[in-house]
Amino acid sequence: MKLPSCENEARVLQALESGLKAEAMEAPLRLHVAGCPSCAELISVYELFQHDSAELCATARVPEAGRVWWRATMAARRATAERALRPILIAEKTALAVSAGALIALLIFAAPWIAEQVSHTSALKGAFVLSLPLSSLVVASFSGFILVLAGAIYTLWAEK
């Protein structure tokens, strides 16, 4: 439902925005407002908004300028430090991935020797590692390295 509007609303609004109260408007406009419900409602809503704005401005707590400046400076320093440390973090994660892959490869390649050392016990005679040929161990170690490297790359990209 569209409410009827008055052609004098723009003049009334312009007078209100210039700081005039309804009583201080020029006589013809004041007489019009007294008889026009649309313009009278416009004035009442405008005055309510002005009153609420004044109340909110009076009760608003604005922090000190020095504190705002200090917080902005600290945030800028933190951002700069994070940007400066990013290459170091990437190098650390890459080193971690490479060393984990190397450890897995070492354990897989050393598995036959370890199996030979403990083959004297009867519990490990039927173990899975003992029955794998060397080529399968190489493929398994390479696959493990690729998986660790893929996980490291994913964690690096996930942080961005």
PLY file of the C-alpha trace (Angstrom):
ply
format ascii 1.0
element vertex 160
property float x
property float y
property float z
element edge 159
property int vertex1
property int vertex2
end_header
0.00 0.00 0.00
1.46 3.31 -1.06
0.83 6.28 1.17
-0.15 9.52 -0.50
2.63 12.08 -0.62
2.61 15.82 -0.74
4.42 18.02 -3.25
5.62 20.23 -0.35
7.50 17.42 1.42
10.75 18.37 -0.28
10.43 21.99 0.95
9.59 20.83 4.48
12.51 18.42 4.52
14.86 21.11 3.19
13.73 23.48 5.97
14.24 20.77 8.62
17.71 19.91 7.29
18.72 23.56 7.44
18.02 23.48 11.18
14.62 25.14 11.35
12.02 23.87 13.80
8.42 23.47 12.67
7.46 26.65 14.56
10.23 28.71 12.92
9.26 27.91 9.33
7.80 30.64 7.15
4.08 31.25 7.61
2.68 29.62 4.41
4.71 26.46 4.99
3.73 26.35 8.68
0.01 26.65 7.73
0.44 23.89 5.17
2.08 21.58 7.73
-0.79 22.18 10.16
-3.29 20.89 7.57
-1.27 18.20 5.77
-1.00 14.84 7.58
1.88 13.66 5.34
4.06 16.71 6.12
3.11 16.59 9.82
4.18 12.94 9.97
7.43 13.81 8.16
8.20 16.43 10.82
7.40 14.10 13.71
9.56 11.27 12.30
12.41 13.69 11.56
12.28 15.07 15.12
12.24 11.52 16.57
15.32 10.61 14.55
17.09 13.79 15.65
16.23 13.08 19.30
17.47 9.48 19.06
20.65 10.61 17.32
21.36 13.17 20.05
20.78 10.55 22.77
23.04 8.01 21.11
25.80 10.56 20.58
25.59 11.59 24.24
25.86 8.02 25.54
28.43 6.69 23.03
31.82 5.91 24.49
34.53 6.99 22.11
38.00 5.68 22.98
40.90 8.03 23.42
42.79 8.95 20.27
46.06 7.73 21.75
44.65 4.28 22.42
43.22 4.00 18.89
46.58 5.06 17.45
48.44 2.55 19.64
46.15 -0.31 18.59
46.51 0.57 14.91
50.29 0.72 15.28
50.38 -2.67 17.02
48.16 -4.24 14.34
50.44 -2.87 11.62
53.52 -4.27 13.41
51.88 -7.69 13.77
50.98 -7.73 10.08
54.52 -6.74 9.13
55.98 -9.45 11.36
53.69 -12.09 9.84
54.73 -11.07 6.32
58.40 -11.15 7.30
58.11 -14.60 8.93
56.19 -16.22 6.07
59.32 -17.39 4.15
60.78 -18.83 7.35
57.57 -20.74 8.08
57.53 -22.10 4.54
61.15 -23.25 4.88
60.39 -24.89 8.25
57.41 -26.79 6.89
59.32 -27.88 3.81
62.19 -29.12 5.98
59.72 -30.96 8.18
58.12 -32.64 5.17
61.46 -33.62 3.67
62.77 -34.98 6.95
59.57 -36.94 7.56
59.83 -38.41 4.07
63.48 -39.25 4.62
62.66 -40.90 7.94
59.94 -43.00 6.34
62.28 -43.97 3.49
65.02 -44.84 5.97
62.66 -47.00 7.99
61.41 -48.80 4.89
64.90 -49.38 3.50
66.16 -50.48 6.89
63.23 -52.85 7.35
65.08 -55.89 5.89
68.05 -55.29 8.15
65.76 -54.81 11.16
63.86 -57.94 10.20
67.11 -59.86 9.94
68.17 -58.68 13.37
64.95 -59.76 14.99
64.36 -62.85 12.84
65.67 -65.01 15.60
62.40 -64.53 17.46
59.58 -66.75 16.31
56.95 -63.98 16.60
58.22 -62.05 13.54
58.83 -64.95 11.16
55.53 -64.52 9.32
55.55 -60.70 9.35
54.45 -58.79 6.27
57.68 -56.74 6.02
59.79 -59.88 5.83
57.90 -61.20 2.82
58.15 -58.03 0.64
60.80 -57.84 -2.07
63.11 -54.81 -2.19
61.36 -53.22 -5.20
58.06 -53.15 -3.31
59.78 -51.46 -0.38
61.20 -48.79 -2.70
57.77 -48.13 -4.23
56.17 -48.00 -0.79
58.79 -45.58 0.53
58.43 -43.32 -2.52
54.64 -43.37 -2.15
54.92 -42.46 1.50
57.26 -39.58 0.66
54.85 -38.26 -1.98
51.97 -38.42 0.50
53.92 -36.54 3.17
55.02 -33.94 0.62
51.44 -33.49 -0.59
50.29 -32.99 3.00
52.97 -30.36 3.59
52.05 -28.49 0.42
48.37 -28.59 1.38
49.07 -27.13 4.83
51.13 -24.35 3.25
48.35 -23.40 0.84
45.66 -23.72 3.51
47.30 -20.96 5.57
47.04 -18.44 2.75
0 1
1 2
2 3
3 4
4 5
5 6
6 7
7 8
8 9
9 10
10 11
11 12
12 13
13 14
14 15
15 16
16 17
17 18
18 19
19 20
20 21
21 22
22 23
23 24
24 25
25 26
26 27
27 28
28 29
29 30
30 31
31 32
32 33
33 34
34 35
35 36
36 37
37 38
38 39
39 40
40 41
41 42
42 43
43 44
44 45
45 46
46 47
47 48
48 49
49 50
50 51
51 52
52 53
53 54
54 55
55 56
56 57
57 58
58 59
59 60
60 61
61 62
62 63
63 64
64 65
65 66
66 67
67 68
68 69
69 70
70 71
71 72
72 73
73 74
74 75
75 76
76 77
77 78
78 79
79 80
80 81
81 82
82 83
83 84
84 85
85 86
86 87
87 88
88 89
89 90
90 91
91 92
92 93
93 94
94 95
95 96
96 97
97 98
98 99
99 100
100 101
101 102
102 103
103 104
104 105
105 106
106 107
107 108
108 109
109 110
110 111
111 112
112 113
113 114
114 115
115 116
116 117
117 118
118 119
119 120
120 121
121 122
122 123
123 124
124 125
125 126
126 127
127 128
128 129
129 130
130 131
131 132
132 133
133 134
134 135
135 136
136 137
137 138
138 139
139 140
140 141
141 142
142 143
143 144
144 145
145 146
146 147
147 148
148 149
149 150
150 151
151 152
152 153
153 154
154 155
155 156
156 157
157 158
158 159
